[in-house]
Amino acid sequence: MSVDGELHAHRGGVGPAGFGPAGVDPAGFGPAGVDPAGFGPAGVDPAGFGPAGVDPAGVRPGGVGAVPALLGAVSTMARLACGSFALILVVYVLCAVGQANPSTWLVTLVANWSSGLDLGLTGLFRSENIDYQVIADYGIPALVWLLLGSFAGWALRRLGATH
């Protein structure tokens, strides 16, 4: 073991030069891994605008550019929006089939929203049973919203993969 190593071991965590605790910048200005200028953590752009190694053109170090990242985010938002629309329609079907009190604010809100989300498909099929009619009138548009969201998400991600 070297003298520095013995000194380090003997002092219980003293830095390699013997001047301070282990893990501190050898110059003694702060913890190891901090920017030498003392302005922030190591690995941050010296101008302070983002992580070091980011290309000014927006290409990340892993090779993913700004356009694919943006399209991926838009893809996720489209899928979430379409899924939310489908969920509103399913909640309306459950309220109608379960005979929820239509005078409550929640049922009124869901009924108003669902009428705008039915994609004009209400009345596409006729049934003698009112429950089946509601399921067809609002269940089919819910499935269409899910399909649209999946397709939009796939298409946007695929478009982002080409950039």
Buried (B, 14 or more C-beta within 10 A) or exposed (E): EEEEEEBBEEEEEBBEEEEBEEEBBEEEEEEEEBBEEEEEEEEBEEEEEEEEEBEEEEBBEEEBBBBBBBBBEBBEEBBEBBBBBBBBBBBBBBBBBEEBEEEEEEBEEBBEBBEEBBBEBBEEEEEEEEEBBBBBBBBBBBEBBBEBBBEBBEEBBEBBEEE
